[in-house]
């Protein structure tokens, strides 16, 4: 029984949201019936910020819980939702006891805006949390995290379709200066491996049809690698709405989001150059007409047989059928 209670407490600590009450005195009321194995508690007060928690034993091994969050403030946003879950203890003995469960949410609001609800299917065994699948909002994924030591992880996230304006609004409290003007929709995938506090991060994100500061873009492709909180962007390919494509490379320190604008200004910008034989060329303006027709203004750098270079600016038009 002691082992079972310990596993249950670990699960609650992992899944419980980070509250912003700090050192404030939190009123609570309710009942705990040990004989009937039921819990019915209310933290906070009705009509204000509150957490209502209800749990009951369904069978000797299985418990059902309901947790209602009423506009609980976290470091990133205001959260309101109703969580329901089923937890079941599995194993052949006290030393081999594990926990499996499914948790889902309804009526989820972040900063008073509705988002896709949470679903989480997980297990805890051999001091490891294994997430078979989860999704919340624009994110889905799976993976495993050790619950002891440096809590090593191996997880994968997929960004389904995230509005960049919503993402910038989430990091706004951490940015002391005016946040970057960044609009569009981003998709992609990220992997995180290593110690929980400093995992290695790799992945690829693609943003479409938006605006970054004064630049209207068709697409921004970001390749990411590094060790949190320092993420390298070895190749960012930006295609503007006018057709100009160029590469950007740099790094972002996520522990210094207050100076994000300053970090972006340090990025290096390089035009995309195509080489063929002794000639190099790059497009600095592309106009696309209806159908497959397009007109490109190009800069050519050519070398003759003696190695002497000459530069030419030209216009190339292609017609598709």
ZAMARGU-4260 file (C-alpha; in steps of 0.2 Angstrom, whole numbers, plus 5000, padded with zeros to 4 digits):
<rodrens>
0) 5000/5000/5000 | 5014/5012/5004 | 5022/5009/4987 | 5005/5012/4979 | 5003/5028/4988
5) 5021/5034/4983 | 5017/5030/4964 | 5001/5040/4965 | 5009/5055/4973 | 5023/5055/4959
10) 5010/5054/4946 | 5000/5069/4954 | 5016/5079/4956 | 5020/5077/4937 | 5003/5081/4930
15) 4998/5094/4943 | 5000/5112/4935 | 5012/5125/4942 | 5002/5137/4952 | 5006/5155/4954
20) 4999/5157/4972 | 5017/5158/4979 | 5017/5160/4997 | 4999/5166/4999 | 4988/5157/5011
25) 4976/5145/5001 | 4959/5142/5009 | 4952/5124/5006 | 4938/5114/5011 | 4931/5096/5008
30) 4931/5079/5014 | 4943/5064/5014 | 4935/5047/5017 | 4949/5034/5020 | 4937/5020/5022
35) 4927/5023/5006 | 4943/5029/4998 | 4936/5045/4991 | 4943/5063/4991 | 4933/5079/4988
40) 4942/5095/4990 | 4941/5113/4984 | 4957/5124/4985 | 4953/5143/4983 | 4935/5149/4983
45) 4921/5147/4971 | 4919/5161/4959 | 4938/5165/4959 | 4954/5156/4956 | 4951/5138/4962
50) 4955/5120/4960 | 4942/5107/4963 | 4948/5089/4965 | 4938/5073/4967 | 4944/5055/4967
55) 4936/5039/4970 | 4941/5021/4970 | 4932/5011/4957 | 4940/4994/4960 | 4954/4989/4972
60) 4966/4993/4959 | 4958/5007/4949 | 4954/5025/4953 | 4944/5038/4944 | 4947/5057/4946
65) 4940/5074/4941 | 4950/5090/4943 | 4942/5107/4938 | 4954/5122/4936 | 4945/5139/4937
70) 4957/5152/4929 | 4973/5146/4938 | 4987/5158/4933 | 5004/5149/4928 | 5020/5158/4923
75) 5014/5157/4905 | 4996/5160/4905 | 4979/5158/4913 | 4972/5141/4913 | 4954/5135/4914
80) 4949/5117/4911 | 4941/5101/4918 | 4953/5086/4919 | 4946/5068/4920 | 4957/5053/4922
85) 4957/5034/4926 | 4972/5027/4935 | 4976/5009/4938 | 4989/5000/4949 | 4997/4986/4940
90) 5011/4973/4945 | 5013/4957/4954 | 5020/4963/4971 | 5025/4979/4981 | 5042/4979/4973
95) 5035/4978/4956 | 5021/4990/4957 | 5017/5001/4942 | 5004/5014/4937 | 4995/5016/4920
100) 4982/5029/4916 | 4973/5040/4904 | 4969/5058/4907 | 4959/5070/4896 | 4952/5088/4897
105) 4936/5097/4892 | 4932/5115/4890 | 4951/5120/4890 | 4955/5139/4889 | 4972/5147/4889
110) 4971/5166/4892 | 4952/5164/4890 | 4954/5157/4872 | 4948/5139/4868 | 4961/5127/4862
115) 4962/5108/4857 | 4959/5098/4873 | 4972/5088/4882 | 4974/5069/4880 | 4988/5059/4889
120) 4991/5040/4890 | 5005/5035/4901 | 5013/5022/4912 | 5025/5023/4927 | 5036/5008/4930
125) 5054/5005/4935 | 5056/5023/4940 | 5052/5029/4923 | 5037/5039/4915 | 5033/5032/4898
130) 5021/5043/4888 | 5013/5032/4874 | 5004/5047/4866 | 4999/5065/4871 | 4992/5080/4863
135) 4987/5097/4869 | 4983/5112/4858 | 4995/5112/4843 | 5007/5099/4850 | 5007/5080/4850
140) 5021/5068/4855 | 5027/5053/4864 | 5043/5048/4874 | 5050/5043/4891 | 5058/5052/4906
145) 5068/5044/4920 | 5060/5050/4937 | 5077/5048/4947 | 5094/5055/4945 | 5096/5068/4932
150) 5079/5063/4924 | 5086/5059/4907 | 5073/5060/4893 | 5070/5054/4875 | 5054/5063/4869
155) 5048/5069/4852 | 5036/5083/4849 | 5026/5087/4833 | 5019/5105/4830 | 5003/5102/4821
160) 4998/5120/4817 | 5003/5134/4828 | 4998/5152/4826 | 5014/5162/4829 | 5004/5177/4836
165) 4998/5165/4850 | 5016/5159/4853 | 5023/5177/4854 | 5009/5181/4867 | 5015/5166/4878
170) 5033/5172/4879 | 5028/5191/4880 | 5028/5191/4900 | 5047/5185/4899 | 5052/5199/4886
175) 5056/5216/4894 | 5056/5225/4878 | 5042/5225/4865 | 5040/5208/4858 | 5045/5204/4840
180) 5031/5206/4827 | 5029/5189/4820 | 5014/5182/4812 | 5010/5166/4802 | 5007/5147/4805
185) 5021/5135/4810 | 5022/5116/4809 | 5037/5104/4812 | 5045/5092/4824 | 5057/5093/4838
190) 5067/5079/4848 | 5074/5081/4865 | 5087/5069/4873 | 5097/5069/4888 | 5096/5077/4906
195) 5080/5085/4909 | 5088/5102/4914 | 5099/5102/4899 | 5092/5091/4885 | 5100/5091/4867
200) 5087/5098/4855 | 5086/5095/4836 | 5072/5097/4824 | 5064/5107/4809 | 5051/5120/4809
205) 5042/5128/4795 | 5032/5144/4795 | 5021/5150/4781 | 5012/5165/4775 | 5016/5178/4788
210) 5026/5194/4793 | 5042/5195/4802 | 5045/5213/4808 | 5044/5222/4791 | 5047/5207/4780
215) 5032/5198/4772 | 5037/5180/4769 | 5030/5165/4760 | 5040/5152/4770 | 5054/5152/4784
220) 5062/5135/4786 | 5072/5133/4802 | 5084/5118/4806 | 5088/5118/4824 | 5101/5109/4835
225) 5109/5113/4852 | 5109/5110/4870 | 5095/5119/4880 | 5095/5134/4883 | 5107/5138/4868
230) 5099/5133/4852 | 5109/5134/4835 | 5100/5139/4819 | 5114/5133/4807 | 5102/5136/4792
235) 5087/5146/4791 | 5080/5148/4773 | 5068/5163/4771 | 5058/5166/4755 | 5050/5183/4755
240) 5033/5187/4747 | 5042/5195/4732 | 5052/5179/4729 | 5069/5184/4736 | 5077/5169/4745
245) 5091/5170/4757 | 5099/5160/4771 | 5101/5166/4789 | 5111/5158/4803 | 5113/5162/4821
250) 5109/5156/4839 | 5095/5159/4852 | 5098/5159/4870 | 5081/5154/4878 | 5087/5159/4895
255) 5088/5177/4889 | 5071/5180/4880 | 5071/5197/4887 | 5084/5202/4874 | 5077/5191/4860
260) 5076/5206/4848 | 5095/5209/4851 | 5099/5191/4847 | 5090/5191/4831 | 5099/5207/4825
265) 5115/5197/4827 | 5110/5184/4814 | 5120/5183/4798 | 5112/5184/4781 | 5118/5176/4766
270) 5110/5175/4748 | 5106/5158/4741 | 5119/5154/4727 | 5117/5141/4714 | 5134/5135/4706
275) 5135/5126/4689 | 5152/5124/4681 | 5162/5140/4682 | 5146/5151/4685 | 5137/5156/4701
280) 5120/5164/4701 | 5107/5170/4714 | 5090/5177/4712 | 5086/5194/4721 | 5068/5195/4714
285) 5056/5183/4708 | 5038/5187/4701 | 5026/5173/4698 | 5012/5175/4686 | 4996/5165/4685
290) 5000/5147/4680 | 5018/5141/4680 | 5025/5157/4672 | 5039/5167/4682 | 5051/5181/4679
295) 5067/5181/4689 | 5080/5195/4691 | 5097/5186/4694 | 5115/5191/4698 | 5127/5181/4688
300) 5146/5179/4692 | 5155/5170/4678 | 5173/5165/4676 | 5182/5163/4659 | 5195/5150/4654
305) 5209/5161/4662 | 5199/5162/4679 | 5194/5180/4677 | 5177/5184/4684 | 5164/5195/4677
310) 5147/5200/4684 | 5131/5202/4675 | 5113/5207/4681 | 5100/5198/4670 | 5082/5194/4668
315) 5076/5177/4665 | 5058/5172/4660 | 5051/5155/4660 | 5033/5150/4653 | 5025/5134/4659
320) 5011/5125/4649
</rodrens>
